[in-house]
Amino acid sequence: MEACNHCFDACLHESDVKMMAECIRLDRECADICAFAVKAMQTNSPFAKQICELCADICEACGNECKKHDHEHCQKCAEACFRCAEACRKMAA
């Protein structure tokens, strides 16, 4: 969540923001679903497993998008997203 929020903010300051539009969109979605997944786990939601599965899918999509960009913040975000996706899949199993 932190990496996506940082990447989102940094992307807004890049010279070609239009080129970063999909990265920015996925950063927001990923940060939001991560926060939701944390809350679901903290409250023992009966839907935590499904939320974690969805979180893993969105984290992976965000990581794949960020990986396309050479900016350091995007590369770090991609790494964090892939780690998060793996952790979410383990929690959902």
Stockholm file with secondary structure:
# STOCKHOLM 1.0

chainA/1-93         MEACNHCFDACLHESDVKMMAECIRLDRECADICAFAVKAMQTNSPFAKQICELCADICEACGNECKKHDHEHCQKCAEACFRCAEACRKMAA
#=GR chainA/1-93 SS CHHHHHHHHHHTTSSCGGGGHHHHHHHHHHHHHHHHHHHHHHTTCTTHHHHHHHHHHHHHHHHHHHHTSCSHHHHHHHHHHHHHHHHHHHHHC
#=GC SS_cons        CHHHHHHHHHHTTSSCGGGGHHHHHHHHHHHHHHHHHHHHHHTTCTTHHHHHHHHHHHHHHHHHHHHTSCSHHHHHHHHHHHHHHHHHHHHHC
//
